[in-house]
Amino acid sequence: SETPGCRVELAIPQPPPSSLIVVLNLPRAVTITATSPRAAQVDTAENRITWLVKFPSPGNLTLRVQTAQKLPVGKVAGSVRYKDPVANRMVNLTL
């Protein structure tokens, strides 16, 4: 059976940004057991996971979270922030 949790798949453009900040907010009743790649911060009080991805390569990037319980559908929220190297402005995307 599949391990409970979720994954975020991002398409990194060319030219890529110098860094990405990815934040996931999980329901409080869920226990986070692992992240891949390792998250920069796991706030267990808020059930918030933050990744800081430096110098991502163009192409697909997958971030994974394992949890002790199945995640309720529609109860995961998140965002991606980065500076667009072409437009030279901050971009904030909702997941």
C-alpha angles and dihedrals in degrees: 000000000000119000112251116253139072143263134218118212117199129187107219111209129222115276091036123215116254090243144358130211112207120186125187124188115201129190112275093238091065123090116218110221104172145354130206121232091024110266120238089228137010111191104196093183092060096024088233123149121198126192123189107199111193121200098353117198119239112263133048123346121189124198118190135198124192119203135187091233134040112267116243111245113259095012099103118090131178151150142219122213128187142142112255104231093206101045092032093223137113117263122201116190125187118222 
